[in-house]
Amino acid sequence: MSDCCKAENVHLQTFSKEVEHAMCCHRDELLSVARSVCQCTHKLGTTNQLQVDI
């Protein structure tokens, strides 16, 4: 698993078995407890960050 997948994550989702990437969501208290900052680490090594409501 990628480094973002740790115990403090709200949840972990594996999206696509074809590309084997995962989204690890963290609480971001600067935004709100209902919003998280998610880091998607792809198989090719690229990393994207996005904000989602959970």
BELDAMO-V172804 format. One record per residue. OMEGA is omega in radians with two decimals (999 if undefined). Layout:
[[OMEGA] [OMEGA]]
//
This chain:
[[-3.14] [-3.08] [-3.10] [-3.07] [-3.09] [-3.03] [-3.08] [3.11] [3.06] [3.06] [3.13] [3.11] [3.00] [-2.99] [-2.92] [3.13] [-3.13] [-3.11] [3.05] [3.05] [-3.06] [3.06] [3.14] [-3.03] [3.12] [3.01] [3.08] [-3.04] [3.05] [3.10] [3.06] [3.12] [-3.12] [-3.12] [-3.12] [3.05] [-3.04] [3.11] [-3.14] [3.13] [-3.06] [-3.11] [-3.11] [3.08] [3.10] [-3.11] [3.07] [3.06] [3.11] [3.12] [3.13] [3.01] [3.13] [999]]
//
